[in-house]
Structure formats: structure tokens, C-alpha cells
Amino acid sequence: MYAVIMAGGSGTRFWPVSRRDRPKQFLAIGTDRPLLVETVARLDPLVPLERILVVAGAHHADTIRALLPGLPPDNLLIEPCARNTAPCVGLAAAHLAARDPDAVMAVLPADHHIGDPARFRALIAAAADRARRGEIVTLGIRPTRPETGYGYIHFDRTDTVDIDGVAACRVERFVEKPPREVAEQYLASGRYLWNSGMFFFTPRRILADIGRFLPATRARLDRIAAAIGTPAYAETLEREFAATEAVSLDYGVMEHADRVRVVPAAFGWNDVGHWAALADFGDVDDRGNVLRGDTVIVDSHGCVVQSEGPLVALVGVHDLVVVATGDAVLVCPKDRAQDVRRVVDRLAARKREDVL
């Protein structure tokens, strides 16, 4: 099995700590090590470093090499530009197909938190077993609340295979992020899981599906694949990848594919989507506060506070996110933490490159 780690995200909802040159996957957010390093470490010994591929933009290559000094040079795949997850996965599949088209590739985001790595490894080993048979397998997280920020997977319990005590159920459909009332129905039904964005398949299978559902993308990937290992690779990659349609793997492939299974999973998963998420897995004090850096709290509860510079003091407030760096301060209610990316959009419109 190989692991393909997607490390090209921008992490705008973690501004002001996350910036263009250091998005959240390169930060220690609620962890002792950067999220990318944690992602690689939890795969050991199931997937050693020589079988891990990292896909990212060229402007992050030096950071990745510094964080993962043992990563073989050929295992860092550079995207010339951002084109969403379907071209990203397709590029990795094209490279792996040249090595072993029937190996299992585990596609994993670089910036998630996993509370139980041992259980996680057991589940991805089970998922890999089905992927070797030509199926697509994903991990679906058992929902604990009517979350509107995640996509969902509708699954069929009556069509289940057992893999050494791990259930893999047939996927009926992938659904987009729902409104609150629909999310409540999903939770009550017990037939929906959160879409974790983790997938398992062989290069042969995923390239075939990209060919079925995104034929223009497959044609460009084939031209890139033909140039691998030749002097024309860099130029071909630049030209073909930039012209590829920007589309997610979920939308472009998974919503149409057949023979897809999901493993219902619980291993302390969190997608670390915004500052308020730290309250779900970070160190929480007896009043529900998450405190990192130089902070003082008086009569306050339910707050997430992080300082990378000045002392931050809170008095008599609740359910706030307060983040301070050397050049910016963020303050917002926890229930608006998803909207921090709008600050980044506003700063970009004002051409505030100094804080982006």
C-alpha cells in the first residue's frame, strides 16, 4: 500500500496564524508537531516513508522537505497550480501506475486530527483489503451532531462485507453539505456518515473512473504520464495540468462511481476545519477554554485563545475565538469561526499582501 497525502490546501479559516507561505497543514494546531508530520507519523509502520507521496504546490516544496527530511525526492509531486482534488489524485495515480498499477493507494488529507492512530491503521488496512479487489473504499465518520459543514455518505447496512471484524457497507450516494434540518434527519436515521475525504483504490481503478466521468482530465493525465521520467516532464506537466478542469474527486468521480464501499469509523477524527474545532480535541480547562501561548483568563468560559506574541487577557466573556500574532489579531464568536476565511477574502481584495 502507498499513501498519497494531499498537502495543497490554503487553510484560510486559521488566519492570522495560517498564511499563504505556511497554511494549516504546516502548523501545530492543537498538536505538538505540524499536522502534516502527524499525518505521516500515524501511518508508521503500516506505510513506510518510502511509500508515501505528498502532493503540493511548488511554493511549499521547501517547507515539506524540511518537515519530512526522509521523504524520497521523487515522492514529492508538484502541482503547477491548484486544480482541486480530482486532478491532484489523478496526478498521483499516474505516477503510481508507473510503479505498480495494482497497488492500493490511500488518499489522505494532510491536515486532519486522529485521536486513536492504532484504530485508524486497523481500519485503513481493512479498507485496503477491499480496494485490492477493485473496489473504491472510503472511511465514513459516525456523526455525533447534525453538522452542516461536512458532506455525508448514505450507506446500506444490508449490503455489508466483513473484513476481520470490520464492516464495509455499500455506498448508496454521496451528498453535499446539508442545511440544518436535513442534517438533523440524517443523524436521526442512522444511515448517514460524515465524508472524511479519505479514499482507497488502485491506480488502475481510479484512472479508469476518471476516464469514464472526466474524460478530458484523463486525456491530460495520460499525456503527463507518458512524459514521466523524460526531459519533457516539467513542460508537459505545466501545460497539461494548468489546462485541466478544476473539480473535486467527490463531485467529479465519487458521485457517479459504482462498486463503492464505506467503512463506518470512529477513531477520534476531526478535520480541524476552523479555530473553534480546537475545543473538540485540544486541552480544555475546567471552564471549557482552550488556551495556547501567553494568556490570562478571568471569569470567562468556552473560549479558544491562542497567542504567538503579546499577552492576551480575557475578562467576563464566553464562547469567543481570540488569536494574536505579531502583526494581527482575530476576535470572533465561536459559532462564526467558519467565516474567518471572509477576512482573508477582504484582505486580498484590499491587496494587503503583508498579512496574507
ZITA-V199821 format. One record per residue. N is the residue number from 0. PHI is phi in degrees with one decimal (* if undefined). PSI is psi in degrees with one decimal (* if undefined). NEAR is the number of other C-alpha atoms within 12 Angstrom. Layout:
BEGIN
n = {N,N}
phi = {PHI,PHI}
psi = {PSI,PSI}
near = {NEAR,NEAR}
END
This chain:
BEGIN
n = {0,1,2,3,4,5,6,7,8,9,10,11,12,13,14,15,16,17,18,19,20,21,22,23,24,25,26,27,28,29,30,31,32,33,34,35,36,37,38,39,40,41,42,43,44,45,46,47,48,49,50,51,52,53,54,55,56,57,58,59,60,61,62,63,64,65,66,67,68,69,70,71,72,73,74,75,76,77,78,79,80,81,82,83,84,85,86,87,88,89,90,91,92,93,94,95,96,97,98,99,100,101,102,103,104,105,106,107,108,109,110,111,112,113,114,115,116,117,118,119,120,121,122,123,124,125,126,127,128,129,130,131,132,133,134,135,136,137,138,139,140,141,142,143,144,145,146,147,148,149,150,151,152,153,154,155,156,157,158,159,160,161,162,163,164,165,166,167,168,169,170,171,172,173,174,175,176,177,178,179,180,181,182,183,184,185,186,187,188,189,190,191,192,193,194,195,196,197,198,199,200,201,202,203,204,205,206,207,208,209,210,211,212,213,214,215,216,217,218,219,220,221,222,223,224,225,226,227,228,229,230,231,232,233,234,235,236,237,238,239,240,241,242,243,244,245,246,247,248,249,250,251,252,253,254,255,256,257,258,259,260,261,262,263,264,265,266,267,268,269,270,271,272,273,274,275,276,277,278,279,280,281,282,283,284,285,286,287,288,289,290,291,292,293,294,295,296,297,298,299,300,301,302,303,304,305,306,307,308,309,310,311,312,313,314,315,316,317,318,319,320,321,322,323,324,325,326,327,328,329,330,331,332,333,334,335,336,337,338,339,340,341,342,343,344,345,346,347,348,349,350,351,352,353,354,355}
phi = {*,-110.1,-115.4,-113.2,-103.5,-85.1,-122.9,-102.3,-71.2,-99.1,61.2,-65.8,-74.9,-106.8,-63.6,-92.8,-72.7,-79.4,-132.2,-57.3,-88.1,-149.1,-65.4,-62.0,-64.8,-101.5,-111.8,-90.8,-105.9,72.1,-136.4,-85.5,-122.8,-54.6,-58.7,-61.6,-64.5,-62.1,-60.9,-68.2,-63.6,-74.2,-81.7,-73.5,-97.0,-62.4,-128.9,-70.8,-59.4,-69.3,-112.0,-110.1,-110.4,-116.7,-110.4,-159.4,-80.1,-61.4,-71.9,-108.9,-60.9,-64.4,-63.7,-64.5,-63.8,-70.9,-75.7,-125.0,-63.6,-89.0,-69.1,-57.1,-53.5,-72.2,-90.5,-100.6,-99.6,-100.2,-87.7,-63.4,-158.2,-78.5,-133.8,70.3,-82.9,-65.5,-63.8,-59.5,-67.2,-62.1,-62.3,-63.3,-63.8,-62.3,-69.0,-70.1,-61.1,-71.1,-90.0,-163.1,-64.9,-108.2,-71.4,-84.1,-112.1,-95.7,-97.9,-132.9,-67.4,-85.1,-127.8,-100.0,-105.6,-125.1,-78.3,-125.7,-60.7,-64.3,-64.7,-57.9,-64.1,-63.8,-72.7,-73.8,-65.1,-66.6,-61.2,-63.0,-60.8,-74.0,-62.7,-64.0,-87.5,96.1,-88.4,-98.9,-127.5,-131.9,-99.3,-110.3,-87.7,-64.3,-72.0,-114.7,-160.1,-78.6,-74.0,-99.6,-94.1,-117.5,-76.1,-124.7,-120.3,-88.0,-125.3,-111.9,-67.4,-75.6,-114.4,-129.5,-112.1,-103.5,-121.2,51.7,88.2,-106.0,-85.9,-126.2,-102.6,-70.0,-84.2,-86.4,-169.1,-97.2,-124.8,-73.2,-57.6,-93.9,-69.5,-54.4,-65.5,-72.2,-60.6,-64.6,-66.2,-59.8,-63.4,-67.3,-71.9,72.0,-114.1,-129.5,-125.7,-71.8,-80.9,-80.2,77.6,-106.9,-134.5,-135.9,-167.3,-90.4,-55.6,-58.9,-69.0,-70.4,-66.9,-63.7,-70.6,-61.0,-63.8,-71.5,-104.3,-134.5,-61.0,-67.0,-64.7,-61.0,-63.0,-70.5,-63.5,-64.0,-68.0,-65.2,-59.6,-65.7,-94.8,-59.3,82.2,-114.7,-62.9,-86.6,-60.0,-59.0,-67.1,-64.2,-58.8,-58.1,-70.6,-76.5,-67.7,-63.4,-88.5,-75.8,-62.7,-82.0,-152.2,-77.7,-62.3,-59.0,-71.9,-78.1,-125.1,-63.1,-70.3,-117.7,-73.1,-108.1,52.7,-116.5,-122.8,-127.1,-98.4,-63.0,-133.5,-145.2,-146.3,71.0,-80.9,-149.2,-83.4,47.6,-82.1,-165.8,-58.7,-63.9,-64.2,-60.4,-68.7,-82.8,-140.7,-80.1,-74.7,-110.7,-81.1,-71.5,-114.9,78.4,-94.2,-107.8,-123.8,-136.1,89.0,-83.6,-136.9,-135.0,-122.0,-128.3,48.8,-131.3,-145.2,67.3,-103.2,-113.0,-129.5,-139.2,-128.5,-105.6,-161.8,-70.1,-60.9,-115.9,-119.8,-120.1,-133.4,63.5,-123.9,-148.7,55.2,-113.3,-108.4,-131.4,-131.1,-124.5,-120.2,-70.1,-131.1,-158.5,-133.6,-112.7,-135.4,-158.3,-64.0,-58.2,-77.1,-114.2,-61.9,-62.2,-86.1,-59.8,-60.9,-67.8,-63.3,-61.9,-60.7,-66.0,-66.0,-63.7,-63.4,-87.1,58.9,-85.9,-61.4,-67.0,-120.6,-105.5}
psi = {139.3,154.5,134.4,114.2,119.0,113.0,32.0,7.3,162.1,-23.8,39.2,-24.1,-3.8,19.6,144.5,-0.9,-43.5,129.9,173.9,-37.8,-5.9,72.1,174.4,-27.8,-16.4,8.7,153.8,92.3,102.8,12.9,168.7,-24.0,159.1,148.7,-37.7,-42.6,-41.1,-40.8,-44.5,-42.7,-36.7,-11.0,-20.6,134.1,7.6,-43.1,105.1,164.1,-32.3,-12.9,22.7,128.0,137.5,128.9,126.6,173.5,158.9,-33.1,-8.5,2.0,-44.8,-38.1,-43.4,-42.6,-34.6,-37.8,-31.0,70.9,-22.4,-0.1,124.1,140.2,-39.1,-10.0,-0.3,109.1,127.5,126.5,123.8,-25.8,165.5,125.4,25.3,-174.0,-26.8,-50.1,-34.9,-50.5,-38.2,-39.5,-45.4,-40.9,-37.6,-40.8,-42.2,-31.9,-31.0,-24.2,-50.4,96.8,-16.0,8.7,154.7,132.2,123.9,117.8,119.9,137.6,152.9,-8.5,30.6,159.3,134.1,116.8,-26.9,82.4,-34.7,-44.8,-39.4,-47.0,-37.3,-39.5,-37.6,-26.3,-40.5,-42.4,-39.1,-33.0,-42.7,-35.1,-33.3,-20.1,4.6,4.2,163.2,132.8,141.8,160.8,126.5,129.3,129.9,120.9,144.7,-5.2,163.2,72.7,130.5,-3.4,-1.0,151.5,163.0,158.7,119.9,121.6,161.4,107.9,-24.4,-15.3,83.5,138.6,148.1,129.3,91.0,46.1,-0.6,127.1,137.4,113.1,152.5,135.4,127.1,-41.4,155.0,137.2,148.2,173.8,123.8,160.5,166.3,-47.9,-33.4,-40.5,-36.7,-38.3,-41.4,-45.5,-43.5,-30.6,-28.8,11.2,14.6,144.8,155.1,139.9,112.5,-16.4,15.0,128.5,153.5,127.2,171.6,156.1,-39.5,-44.3,-47.3,-35.5,-35.1,-42.0,-37.1,-38.7,-36.2,-45.1,-20.7,65.7,-34.4,-37.8,-43.2,-39.2,-40.3,-38.5,-36.4,-38.8,-37.0,-45.2,-39.1,-22.4,-6.4,131.3,5.2,163.6,-17.4,-1.7,-51.3,-45.1,-41.7,-45.0,-47.2,-47.2,-49.0,-40.2,-40.0,-28.8,-2.2,142.8,134.2,110.2,145.2,154.6,-40.0,-53.1,-41.5,-30.7,-55.6,-33.5,-9.8,-17.6,153.9,175.1,54.1,131.5,156.0,137.4,110.1,127.7,150.0,108.1,33.9,41.4,140.8,133.3,2.0,55.2,-20.8,172.4,-37.7,-21.4,-21.6,-25.3,-17.8,-25.0,-7.3,178.3,116.7,132.7,-176.5,-5.1,17.2,17.5,142.1,118.1,125.2,133.3,-160.4,97.4,152.3,130.7,129.9,121.9,45.7,149.4,156.4,24.3,151.7,116.9,127.7,133.5,131.6,14.4,-95.6,156.1,132.7,124.2,134.2,137.5,121.3,34.8,168.6,151.0,46.6,153.4,124.5,119.0,127.7,134.2,-171.4,-18.8,6.0,154.4,133.3,133.6,125.7,157.2,148.1,-35.7,1.8,13.2,-28.7,-24.9,2.6,-30.5,-24.6,-29.1,-44.3,-42.0,-42.4,-40.6,-38.8,-40.4,-31.8,1.3,40.1,67.2,-23.6,-21.1,15.6,*}
near = {37,41,45,47,43,43,44,41,35,32,35,34,33,45,43,37,38,34,31,27,28,33,34,40,45,40,32,29,41,39,26,16,22,30,36,43,38,30,40,43,27,31,35,23,19,26,26,20,30,25,31,41,42,48,43,41,30,23,22,31,29,20,25,40,24,16,26,29,18,21,24,18,22,23,30,36,39,35,37,29,28,29,29,30,40,38,48,47,52,51,47,45,46,39,40,36,30,21,24,19,25,27,30,40,49,46,44,40,38,41,40,43,40,36,23,19,25,20,20,32,30,28,38,43,34,35,45,40,32,38,36,25,22,29,35,43,47,45,44,39,37,33,35,22,22,27,27,25,27,32,30,42,42,35,35,25,22,14,17,21,22,22,20,14,14,26,31,38,36,34,37,26,29,36,28,25,22,23,18,16,15,21,31,21,21,31,26,17,17,24,30,42,43,42,38,40,38,40,43,45,45,42,39,33,34,48,42,30,34,40,24,20,25,30,22,23,38,35,27,30,41,31,27,36,30,23,23,26,16,14,12,17,24,23,17,25,34,24,20,31,35,23,22,34,28,22,24,25,32,32,23,30,34,40,26,22,30,23,27,39,42,51,49,39,34,27,27,24,31,35,35,37,34,37,47,41,33,34,32,27,28,30,22,22,19,14,20,25,36,38,39,35,21,19,25,24,30,16,17,25,26,31,45,49,47,41,29,23,18,21,22,27,24,28,15,15,24,26,27,32,43,43,43,30,26,17,18,25,26,33,31,27,24,30,22,21,32,27,26,33,26,17,27,31,19,17,21,18,12,13,12,15,15,16,26,29}
END
